[in-house]
Amino acid sequence: ASETFVRNIAFARCHIFVYSPRPGTPAAALEGRIPPGEAKRRASQMAKAANELELAFLESQRGSVQPVLFEQMAGGLWQGHTGSYILVKVKSEEDLRGKILPVMIEQAGRGCCLGRLA
């Protein structure tokens, strides 16, 4: 049911964790807790769905031009974020730190997009 909900909403990014009761809280005394093995299985299943949704969202950006605020150079590529917090990486010899520049999104990968200055 939760996975269906997440897929229907098509979240771009999800933060998934297994609930862990805190001693002394009302929730710690509740009955009917899901066994730890089942909770881990469900979290794993949800993480798989979340990864698929994130990649689909990033793929949907391919071919678009997005303004990117560049923050740092890492691994030979300048990195920055779009207004919708997509991590974008581009190759440039110019110092891009602190600049907002248009980027043509060319590829989508796990957690980021690759592009070129437009």
Secondary structure, 3 states (H helix, E strand, C coil): CHHHHHHHHCCCCCCCCCCCCCCCCHHHHCCCCCCHHHHHHHHHHHHHHHHHHHHHHHHHCCCCEEEEEEEEEECCEEEEECCCCCEEEECCCCCCCCCEEEEEEEEEECCEEEEEEC
